[in-house]
């Protein structure tokens, strides 16, 4: 053998080829981050475009309780119970919104969205470093879509709901995330803030004790939060006011309470069919029980999060079980979907931590499917919330013109009006408008033309369906050239604007003999004790007086 023979040249097929990065590795994480941001953007868009008016009873009830007629804060009242529960931080936020931001509902809706984003960030911080960045981003996207679900639309539309409920959940999630990382004192401080926010935080101390036990911390770290939890629950029970609050029942109803419990945990999977939510809740509990068998310090925070969600569902079932809600089950109410979102987030995290061999592609498919399917299901609930809330915006005009009976009908606390007026809270500030692009309360109109009764599609036609009486909800419908009017005004005998209303409401709001076309109904209000000369529709600056046709 000739050892000095030149080596054989390798063929081009045998030469090592330069490593090429797959397009997914370059663009995948970016796409996942964008996918995770989408539901946050949708919720924020809804919050920014929400009505300026606070239309829910709780805001005005709390504002009336914690302020005097000059708008000054009654600090002692802040520490009284609301709905039988602590309400310190939400009360302060309600007052700050009224005093500093003109009572703008959108300030609190945006704050709610930001707090939910904080919950998502807390959950992401608990994911172990052993997971690849891509897998962590996939799970983050899952958290985002679950917590910013379309099911939770009322949180983004009315800040009263969001600030009553979400701060407590945020501080509890923060406490769990800190305890998971061994930051015991920070976790305790967050738990205290949660308990000052709402009763939804009462179970947090038991979750912190569970984390300490799973982390194999000292017995003191297990016993102290557990003892604090017992003290907090007993103190609350002994000091809470007697009597039932909204949607509560004292009836012995184990079946109904179990149904609410399961529906709250499975609420992401049904908009208005309780049995579907109950089945989904049962599956969620079974899956969590299966996964928590592999308990270890790495999963301590996630097991505590699941426990917290289960305890929240239990509190809801014990406190609210009426069937007088859409779907016949309290667990399907929009704001309570946060309970199911937390439980499902814990389930997703436990699955990926305890099954690290789960292929990325399968994880991605499962996460995207859950995200999009639950979001699509929630669209029905979101539309129902918008439908139910839209007529309540009449409260702004009712407050401004002082119509007590209408305010009672809309469940607005009239006693808050003096404080709101002193603080310059909407609708008692310069930003209030009837939405006509010109005429406002006190304006004198040119004599409007009668609105004719058309009979063909596209005609100009309209009518009133209620007697023209002050301090009542006037209603009717109108179409001008086949389109709805720009706004509705109420005038006296001299064509002076004394009230106004909303237009574009569901047809059921019209209460007229002639069925109203969908989206053409209106409701309006005028002060008590005034003689109403008529209702005027405004379209592109033209005025049309509606014909009376009372049922």
C-alpha positions as CSV (number, residue, x, y, z in Angstrom):
1,X,0.0,0.0,0.0
2,X,1.3,3.4,-1.0
3,X,1.1,5.5,2.2
4,X,2.1,8.6,0.2
5,X,-0.8,8.4,-2.3
6,X,-2.9,11.6,-2.3
7,X,-6.2,11.3,-0.3
8,X,-9.3,10.7,-2.3
9,X,-11.2,13.9,-2.8
10,X,-14.6,13.7,-1.3
11,X,-17.6,14.2,-3.6
12,X,-19.8,17.2,-3.2
13,X,-22.5,14.9,-1.7
14,X,-20.1,13.9,1.1
15,X,-19.0,17.4,2.0
16,X,-20.5,18.8,5.2
17,X,-23.1,21.4,4.4
18,X,-23.3,24.7,6.4
19,X,-26.0,24.5,9.0
20,X,-29.1,26.5,8.0
21,X,-31.5,27.9,10.5
22,X,-35.1,27.0,9.9
23,X,-37.3,30.0,9.3
24,X,-39.4,29.0,12.4
25,X,-36.4,29.4,14.6
26,X,-36.0,33.0,13.4
27,X,-39.6,34.1,13.2
28,X,-41.4,31.7,15.5
29,X,-40.8,33.4,18.9
30,X,-41.6,36.8,17.4
31,X,-44.9,35.4,16.0
32,X,-45.7,33.8,19.4
33,X,-45.1,37.1,21.2
34,X,-47.4,38.9,18.8
35,X,-50.0,36.1,19.2
36,X,-49.8,36.6,23.0
37,X,-50.3,40.4,22.7
38,X,-53.4,40.1,20.5
39,X,-56.0,39.5,23.3
40,X,-54.4,42.2,25.4
41,X,-54.8,44.6,22.5
42,X,-58.4,43.6,22.0
43,X,-59.2,44.1,25.6
44,X,-57.4,47.4,25.7
45,X,-59.2,48.6,22.6
46,X,-62.5,47.7,24.2
47,X,-61.6,49.5,27.4
48,X,-60.5,52.7,25.7
49,X,-63.7,52.8,23.6
50,X,-66.0,52.0,26.6
51,X,-68.6,54.6,27.6
52,X,-67.5,57.5,29.7
53,X,-70.4,57.1,32.1
54,X,-70.3,54.8,35.1
55,X,-73.7,53.0,34.8
56,X,-73.6,50.4,37.6
57,X,-75.1,50.8,41.0
58,X,-71.9,49.8,43.0
59,X,-69.9,52.9,41.8
60,X,-72.5,55.4,42.8
61,X,-73.4,53.6,46.0
62,X,-69.8,53.5,47.2
63,X,-69.2,57.1,46.1
64,X,-72.3,58.3,48.1
65,X,-71.1,56.3,51.1
66,X,-67.4,57.5,51.2
67,X,-68.0,61.2,50.3
68,X,-69.9,64.1,51.8
69,X,-71.9,66.5,49.7
70,X,-68.8,68.6,49.1
71,X,-67.0,65.7,47.6
72,X,-64.6,65.3,50.5
73,X,-63.4,61.8,51.3
74,X,-64.9,60.3,54.5
75,X,-61.9,58.1,55.3
76,X,-63.6,56.1,58.0
77,X,-66.3,55.0,55.6
78,X,-63.6,53.5,53.3
79,X,-63.1,50.7,55.8
80,X,-66.8,49.7,56.0
81,X,-68.0,46.6,54.1
82,X,-69.5,46.6,50.6
83,X,-71.5,43.6,49.6
84,X,-70.5,42.1,53.0
85,X,-66.9,42.2,52.0
86,X,-63.8,44.5,52.5
87,X,-63.6,47.1,49.8
88,X,-60.8,49.5,50.9
89,X,-58.7,49.8,47.7
90,X,-61.6,49.8,45.2
91,X,-63.3,52.6,47.3
92,X,-60.2,54.7,47.1
93,X,-59.9,54.1,43.4
94,X,-63.5,55.0,42.9
95,X,-63.0,58.3,44.7
96,X,-59.7,59.0,42.9
97,X,-61.4,58.5,39.6
98,X,-64.2,60.9,40.6
99,X,-61.9,63.5,42.1
100,X,-58.9,63.4,39.8
101,X,-60.2,62.1,36.4
102,X,-63.7,63.5,36.2
103,X,-65.4,60.2,37.0
104,X,-64.3,58.7,33.7
105,X,-65.3,55.0,33.5
106,X,-62.5,54.5,30.9
107,X,-59.8,55.2,33.5
108,X,-60.9,52.2,35.5
109,X,-61.5,49.9,32.5
110,X,-57.9,50.6,31.3
111,X,-56.6,50.1,34.8
112,X,-58.4,46.7,34.9
113,X,-56.8,45.6,31.7
114,X,-53.3,46.6,33.0
115,X,-54.0,44.7,36.2
116,X,-54.9,41.6,34.2
117,X,-51.7,42.0,32.3
118,X,-50.0,42.0,35.7
119,X,-51.6,38.7,36.5
120,X,-50.3,37.3,33.2
121,X,-46.8,38.6,34.0
122,X,-46.9,37.0,37.4
123,X,-47.9,33.6,35.9
124,X,-45.1,33.9,33.4
125,X,-42.6,34.6,36.2
126,X,-43.4,31.2,37.8
127,X,-42.5,29.1,34.7
128,X,-39.2,27.2,35.4
129,X,-36.0,28.1,33.6
130,X,-35.7,24.5,32.5
131,X,-38.3,25.2,29.8
132,X,-37.0,26.5,26.5
133,X,-37.8,30.1,25.7
134,X,-40.1,29.0,22.9
135,X,-42.1,26.7,25.1
136,X,-42.4,29.4,27.7
137,X,-43.6,31.9,25.1
138,X,-46.3,29.4,23.9
139,X,-47.5,28.9,27.5
140,X,-47.5,32.7,28.0
141,X,-49.7,33.1,24.9
142,X,-52.1,30.6,26.5
143,X,-52.2,32.6,29.7
144,X,-52.9,35.7,27.8
145,X,-55.8,34.3,25.7
146,X,-57.4,32.7,28.8
147,X,-57.3,35.7,31.0
148,X,-58.1,38.3,28.3
149,X,-60.9,36.1,27.2
150,X,-63.9,37.6,25.3
151,X,-66.0,36.0,28.1
152,X,-64.7,38.7,30.5
153,X,-66.1,41.6,28.3
154,X,-67.9,43.3,31.3
155,X,-64.5,43.9,32.9
156,X,-63.4,45.9,29.9
157,X,-66.7,47.8,29.5
158,X,-67.5,48.9,33.0
159,X,-64.6,49.8,35.4
160,X,-66.9,49.2,38.4
161,X,-66.9,45.4,37.7
162,X,-63.2,45.3,37.0
163,X,-62.0,47.4,40.0
164,X,-64.4,45.5,42.4
165,X,-63.0,42.2,41.4
166,X,-59.6,42.3,39.7
167,X,-57.3,44.1,42.2
168,X,-57.9,41.3,44.8
169,X,-57.1,38.6,42.2
170,X,-54.0,40.5,41.0
171,X,-52.6,40.8,44.5
172,X,-53.3,37.2,45.3
173,X,-51.6,36.1,42.1
174,X,-48.6,38.3,42.9
175,X,-48.5,36.8,46.4
176,X,-48.5,33.3,45.0
177,X,-45.7,34.2,42.5
178,X,-43.6,35.7,45.2
179,X,-44.1,32.8,47.6
180,X,-43.2,30.4,44.8
181,X,-39.8,32.2,44.5
182,X,-39.3,32.2,48.2
183,X,-40.1,35.9,48.7
184,X,-42.2,35.3,51.8
185,X,-42.4,38.8,53.2
186,X,-43.3,40.3,49.8
187,X,-45.9,37.6,49.4
188,X,-47.4,38.5,52.8
189,X,-47.6,42.2,51.9
190,X,-49.4,41.4,48.6
191,X,-51.8,39.1,50.5
192,X,-52.7,42.0,52.9
193,X,-53.3,44.3,50.0
194,X,-55.5,41.7,48.4
195,X,-57.6,41.3,51.6
196,X,-58.1,45.1,51.6
197,X,-59.4,44.8,48.1
198,X,-62.2,42.3,48.2
199,X,-63.4,39.0,49.7
200,X,-61.9,37.1,46.7
201,X,-58.6,37.4,48.6
202,X,-59.6,35.7,51.8
203,X,-58.4,32.2,50.7
204,X,-54.9,33.5,49.8
205,X,-53.4,32.7,53.2
206,X,-54.1,29.0,52.8
207,X,-52.6,29.0,49.4
208,X,-49.4,30.6,50.8
209,X,-49.3,27.9,53.6
210,X,-49.6,25.2,50.9
211,X,-46.7,26.7,48.9
212,X,-44.5,26.7,52.1
213,X,-45.4,23.1,52.8
214,X,-44.7,22.0,49.2
215,X,-41.4,23.9,49.2
216,X,-40.5,22.1,52.5
217,X,-39.9,25.4,54.2
218,X,-39.8,25.7,58.0
219,X,-42.9,24.8,59.9
220,X,-43.3,28.4,61.0
221,X,-43.7,29.5,57.4
222,X,-46.4,26.9,57.0
223,X,-48.2,27.6,60.3
224,X,-48.1,31.4,60.3
225,X,-50.0,32.1,57.0
226,X,-52.5,29.3,57.8
227,X,-53.2,30.9,61.2
228,X,-53.5,34.3,59.7
229,X,-56.0,32.8,57.2
230,X,-58.1,31.4,60.0
231,X,-58.0,34.6,61.9
232,X,-59.0,36.7,58.8
233,X,-61.9,34.4,57.9
234,X,-63.2,34.3,61.5
235,X,-62.9,38.1,61.9
236,X,-64.7,38.6,58.6
237,X,-67.5,36.3,59.5
238,X,-68.0,37.9,62.9
239,X,-67.9,41.5,61.6
240,X,-69.8,41.2,58.3
241,X,-73.3,42.8,58.2
242,X,-76.2,40.5,58.5
243,X,-78.7,40.0,55.6
244,X,-78.4,38.8,52.0
245,X,-76.7,40.7,49.2
246,X,-77.4,40.6,45.5
247,X,-77.8,37.2,43.9
248,X,-77.4,35.5,47.3
249,X,-79.6,32.8,48.8
250,X,-79.6,31.0,52.1
251,X,-81.5,28.0,50.8
252,X,-80.1,24.6,51.4
253,X,-79.3,23.7,47.8
254,X,-76.3,21.4,47.5
255,X,-77.1,20.5,43.9
256,X,-77.4,24.1,42.8
257,X,-74.2,25.1,44.7
258,X,-72.3,22.2,43.2
259,X,-73.5,23.3,39.8
260,X,-72.2,26.9,40.3
261,X,-68.9,25.6,41.6
262,X,-68.3,23.4,38.5
263,X,-69.6,26.1,36.1
264,X,-67.3,28.7,37.5
265,X,-64.3,26.4,36.8
266,X,-65.5,25.5,33.3
267,X,-67.0,28.9,32.3
268,X,-64.6,29.3,29.4
269,X,-66.3,26.6,27.5
270,X,-69.9,27.9,27.4
271,X,-71.5,31.2,26.9
272,X,-75.0,30.4,28.1
273,X,-75.4,26.6,28.5
274,X,-74.8,25.8,32.1
275,X,-74.5,22.0,31.6
276,X,-71.6,22.4,29.2
277,X,-69.7,24.6,31.7
278,X,-70.5,22.2,34.5
279,X,-69.0,19.3,32.5
280,X,-66.0,21.3,31.5
281,X,-65.5,22.3,35.1
282,X,-65.6,18.6,36.2
283,X,-63.0,17.7,33.6
284,X,-60.8,20.6,34.7
285,X,-60.9,19.4,38.3
286,X,-60.2,15.8,37.3
287,X,-57.2,16.9,35.2
288,X,-55.8,19.0,38.0
289,X,-56.2,16.2,40.5
290,X,-54.3,13.9,38.1
291,X,-51.4,16.4,37.7
292,X,-51.0,17.5,41.3
293,X,-50.0,14.0,42.2
294,X,-46.5,14.9,40.9
295,X,-46.2,17.7,43.5
296,X,-42.7,19.1,44.1
297,X,-41.2,22.5,44.8
298,X,-41.1,23.4,41.1
299,X,-44.9,23.1,40.9
300,X,-45.7,24.5,44.3
301,X,-47.0,27.9,43.0
302,X,-49.1,26.2,40.3
303,X,-50.7,23.8,42.7
304,X,-51.4,26.8,45.0
305,X,-52.9,28.8,42.1
306,X,-55.2,25.8,41.2
307,X,-56.2,25.6,44.9
308,X,-56.9,29.3,45.0
309,X,-59.1,29.1,41.9
310,X,-61.0,26.1,43.4
311,X,-61.5,28.0,46.7
312,X,-62.8,31.0,44.7
313,X,-65.3,28.8,42.9
314,X,-66.4,27.4,46.3
315,X,-66.9,30.9,47.7
316,X,-69.0,31.8,44.7
317,X,-71.1,28.7,45.1
318,X,-71.6,29.3,48.8
319,X,-72.5,33.0,48.3
320,X,-74.4,33.3,45.0
321,X,-76.6,30.6,43.6
322,X,-79.7,32.3,42.1
323,X,-80.9,31.1,38.7
324,X,-82.1,34.6,37.8
325,X,-79.2,35.2,35.5
326,X,-78.5,34.4,31.8
327,X,-77.9,30.7,31.5
328,X,-79.5,30.1,34.9
329,X,-76.1,29.7,36.6
330,X,-74.1,32.4,38.4
331,X,-70.9,30.7,37.3
332,X,-71.6,31.9,33.7
333,X,-71.6,35.6,34.7
334,X,-68.9,37.4,32.6
335,X,-66.6,38.6,35.4
336,X,-66.4,35.2,37.1
337,X,-64.7,33.6,34.1
338,X,-61.4,34.8,35.7
339,X,-61.8,31.8,38.1
340,X,-61.9,29.3,35.2
341,X,-59.1,31.1,33.5
342,X,-56.8,30.8,36.5
343,X,-57.6,27.1,36.9
344,X,-57.0,26.4,33.2
345,X,-53.8,28.4,33.3
346,X,-52.6,26.3,36.3
347,X,-53.6,23.1,34.4
348,X,-51.6,24.2,31.3
349,X,-48.5,25.0,33.3
350,X,-48.6,21.8,35.3
351,X,-49.0,19.8,32.2
352,X,-45.9,21.3,30.5
353,X,-43.8,21.2,33.7
354,X,-44.6,17.6,34.6
355,X,-44.4,16.5,30.9
356,X,-41.3,18.2,29.6
357,X,-41.1,15.7,26.8
358,X,-44.3,17.1,25.3
359,X,-43.3,18.0,21.7
360,X,-43.4,21.7,20.9
361,X,-45.6,21.3,17.9
362,X,-48.3,19.5,19.9
363,X,-48.1,22.0,22.7
364,X,-48.5,24.8,20.2
365,X,-51.5,23.2,18.5
366,X,-53.2,22.5,21.8
367,X,-52.6,26.0,23.1
368,X,-53.7,27.8,20.0
369,X,-56.8,25.6,19.8
370,X,-57.8,26.2,23.4
371,X,-57.2,30.0,23.0
372,X,-59.2,30.5,19.8
373,X,-62.0,28.2,20.7
374,X,-62.7,29.6,24.1
375,X,-62.4,33.2,22.7
376,X,-64.9,32.4,20.0
377,X,-67.3,30.8,22.4
378,X,-67.1,34.0,24.6
379,X,-68.2,36.2,21.7
380,X,-71.8,35.4,22.4
381,X,-71.4,36.5,26.1
382,X,-69.6,39.7,25.1
383,X,-72.4,40.6,22.7
384,X,-75.0,40.0,25.4
385,X,-73.0,42.2,27.8
386,X,-72.9,45.1,25.3
387,X,-76.6,44.6,24.6
388,X,-77.5,44.7,28.3
389,X,-75.3,47.7,29.1
390,X,-76.1,50.0,26.2
391,X,-79.5,51.3,27.5
392,X,-77.9,52.0,30.9
393,X,-76.0,54.9,29.4
394,X,-79.2,56.9,29.7
395,X,-78.1,57.3,33.3
396,X,-75.8,60.2,32.4
397,X,-78.7,62.3,31.1
398,X,-81.0,61.2,33.9
399,X,-78.4,62.4,36.5
400,X,-77.8,65.7,34.6
401,X,-81.5,66.6,34.4
402,X,-82.3,65.0,37.8
403,X,-84.9,62.4,37.1
404,X,-85.2,60.5,40.4
405,X,-87.6,57.8,39.2
406,X,-85.5,57.0,36.1
407,X,-82.4,56.9,38.3
408,X,-84.1,54.4,40.6
409,X,-85.1,52.3,37.5
410,X,-81.5,52.3,36.3
411,X,-80.3,51.6,39.9
412,X,-78.2,54.7,40.2
413,X,-77.7,56.2,43.7
414,X,-79.1,59.7,43.4
415,X,-77.6,60.5,46.8
416,X,-74.1,60.6,45.1
417,X,-75.2,63.5,42.8
418,X,-74.2,66.4,45.2
419,X,-70.7,65.0,45.7
420,X,-70.4,64.2,42.0
421,X,-71.5,67.8,41.2
422,X,-69.0,69.2,43.7
423,X,-66.1,67.1,42.3
424,X,-67.0,67.9,38.7
425,X,-67.6,64.2,38.0
426,X,-69.1,63.2,34.7
427,X,-71.9,64.0,33.8
428,X,-71.5,67.2,35.9
429,X,-68.6,68.6,33.9
430,X,-68.0,70.3,30.5
431,X,-67.4,67.0,28.7
432,X,-71.1,66.1,29.0
433,X,-72.9,66.2,25.7
434,X,-76.2,65.0,24.2
435,X,-74.2,64.0,21.1
436,X,-75.9,66.1,18.6
437,X,-73.0,68.2,17.5
438,X,-74.6,71.4,18.5
439,X,-77.9,71.5,20.5
440,X,-77.4,70.9,24.2
441,X,-79.6,71.2,27.3
442,X,-81.1,74.7,27.3
443,X,-80.7,75.3,23.5
444,X,-83.6,76.7,21.6
445,X,-84.4,74.8,18.4
446,X,-86.0,76.1,15.2
447,X,-89.4,74.6,14.8
448,X,-88.8,71.0,13.7
449,X,-90.6,69.4,10.8
450,X,-93.1,66.6,11.5
451,X,-91.6,63.2,10.7
452,X,-93.9,61.6,8.1
453,X,-95.1,58.0,8.3
454,X,-93.4,56.2,5.4
455,X,-94.4,52.7,4.3
456,X,-91.5,51.6,2.1
457,X,-88.0,50.5,3.0
458,X,-85.7,53.6,3.2
459,X,-88.6,55.9,4.1
460,X,-88.4,58.5,6.8
461,X,-90.6,57.2,9.6
462,X,-90.7,57.1,13.4
463,X,-92.9,57.3,16.5
464,X,-92.9,57.4,20.2
465,X,-94.2,54.5,22.2
466,X,-94.6,55.9,25.7
467,X,-96.6,58.9,27.1
468,X,-94.6,62.1,27.0
469,X,-94.1,62.5,30.7
470,X,-91.1,63.9,32.6
471,X,-89.0,61.6,34.8
472,X,-90.0,58.4,32.9
473,X,-88.1,56.4,30.3
474,X,-89.5,57.7,27.0
475,X,-89.0,55.3,24.1
476,X,-89.7,54.9,20.4
477,X,-87.9,54.5,17.1
478,X,-87.0,56.5,14.0
479,X,-85.5,56.0,10.6
480,X,-84.6,58.8,8.3
481,X,-84.0,57.8,4.7
482,X,-83.5,54.3,5.9
483,X,-80.8,55.2,8.4
484,X,-81.0,56.0,12.1
485,X,-80.9,59.5,13.4
486,X,-77.8,61.1,14.9
487,X,-79.3,61.8,18.2
488,X,-82.6,62.3,20.1
489,X,-83.7,65.4,21.9
490,X,-86.7,66.2,24.2
491,X,-88.1,69.7,24.0
492,X,-90.8,71.7,25.8
493,X,-93.7,73.6,24.3
494,X,-91.3,76.4,23.2
495,X,-88.9,74.0,21.5
496,X,-86.3,74.4,24.3
497,X,-84.1,71.3,24.8
498,X,-84.9,69.9,28.3
499,X,-83.7,66.3,27.9
500,X,-82.2,63.8,25.5
501,X,-81.5,60.2,25.0
502,X,-79.8,57.3,23.3
503,X,-80.4,55.9,19.8
504,X,-79.3,52.7,18.1
505,X,-80.7,50.5,20.8
506,X,-82.2,47.0,20.3
507,X,-85.7,46.9,18.9
508,X,-87.1,45.7,22.1
509,X,-86.4,49.0,23.7
510,X,-88.9,50.9,21.5
511,X,-92.2,49.7,23.1
512,X,-94.2,50.9,20.1
513,X,-97.2,49.5,18.3
514,X,-95.2,49.3,15.0
515,X,-92.3,46.9,15.4
516,X,-89.0,48.9,15.4
517,X,-86.3,48.0,12.9
518,X,-83.3,46.6,14.7
519,X,-80.9,49.2,15.8
520,X,-83.4,52.1,15.3
521,X,-84.9,52.2,18.8
522,X,-84.3,55.1,21.2
523,X,-84.8,55.9,24.8
524,X,-84.9,59.4,26.3
525,X,-85.5,61.2,29.6
526,X,-86.6,64.7,30.7
527,X,-86.8,66.3,34.2
528,X,-89.7,65.6,36.6
529,X,-92.5,68.1,36.6
530,X,-91.9,69.5,33.1
531,X,-94.4,69.8,30.2
532,X,-92.9,68.0,27.2
533,X,-93.6,69.4,23.8
534,X,-92.2,66.5,21.8
535,X,-89.3,64.3,20.9
536,X,-87.0,65.5,18.1
537,X,-84.7,63.3,16.0
538,X,-81.7,65.1,14.5
539,X,-80.1,63.9,11.3
540,X,-77.3,65.8,9.5
541,X,-78.5,69.0,11.2
542,X,-82.1,68.6,10.2
543,X,-84.8,68.3,12.8
544,X,-87.8,66.0,12.7
545,X,-90.5,65.8,15.4
546,X,-91.6,62.2,16.0
547,X,-95.3,61.2,15.8
548,X,-96.9,60.0,19.0
549,X,-98.3,56.4,18.8
550,X,-98.7,55.2,22.4
551,X,-99.5,51.6,23.2
